[in-house]
Amino acid sequence: GQTAFRLRLYVAGHLPNSVLAEANLRRLCEAWVPDRYDIEVIDFLDDPAAALRDGVIVTPTLVRLAPEPRMVIIGTLADGESVARALGMAEAS
């Protein structure tokens, strides 16, 4: 079957960079791996313990849970193509 991407995005409330990162992530998933992704958004302000468990200390931070290996990308994910390549989506599409 097709590779499924499990992604966890840590944001800080509705700060501009957090909102931008989520929008960019959803757009790039739709562009590269439609129907093959799952995004979990965790608000650092609501659940700092979860962020610390994942080693996240700044937002926005994206964690790729699957496919292995785990990967972390920090920032607004503005350069969609670079992010897609880093995540392995370019190869999977």
N, C-alpha and C positions, 0 to 999 in steps of 0.2 A: 504493500500500500504506500500511499504518499506520506512523507514525513510530516508529523504534526509539530507545530511550534508552540510550546508552553512558555509564556512570557509573564513576568511579574514586574510591574512598573511602580516604583516608589515616587510619590509626589508629596508636596507640602501644601495642603489646602488648595486654594484656587489661585495661587501665585501664577503670574504670567508664564514663567518657564515651565511650570508643572502642567498647566493647561495646554501649552504648545507641545510639550513632549507627548502627551496622551494623544492629541490630534494627529501629530506626525506619525506616531506609532500605528494608530488605527489605519491611517492612509497608506502607509507602506505595507502593512500586512494585507490590506485589500488589493494592493497593486501586485504584490509578489506571490502571496500564498493564500488567495481567497479560499475560505471554507476549511483552511488547514491550520488555524491558529486559535489560541485561547489566551486572552489577556486578563490578568488579575491586577487591579489597581489598588495599591495600599497607600493610604494617607499616613505619612510619617507622623503627623500631628495626632492622629487617632490611635496609632499603634506603633509607638517607637520601639517597643520590644521586638516586634517582627523585623523591623529594619535592622536592628542591632544583631539579631540572629543571622541575618543575611550579610552582615558586615557593611551595611550601607550607612554612610555618615553624611552624605550630601544628596540633595535632590535637584532635579530629577535623576533617578538611576534606574536603568533597565537591567533585569536579570533574566538571562535565557536559562530556563530550567530544563527544557528539552528542545531539540535533541542534545544529548550529552556531547561534549563536556559543557558544564555550566560556564556561562560567560557574563561579564558585566560591562555595560556601556553607560557612561555618565554624560548627561547633557540633554539638550532638547531634541536630539535625533533629527536635526534639520536637514542634514545631507542624506536624504533617503537612500540613494543608491549605495553610498558608502556603508550605511548602517545595514542595508539588506545584504551586502556582500559579507560584512563582518559576521552577521548572524547566520550566514549560510543559506539565505533565502534565494539568492541569485542562482545558485547551483541547483536548488530544489524546484525552481519554477519551470 
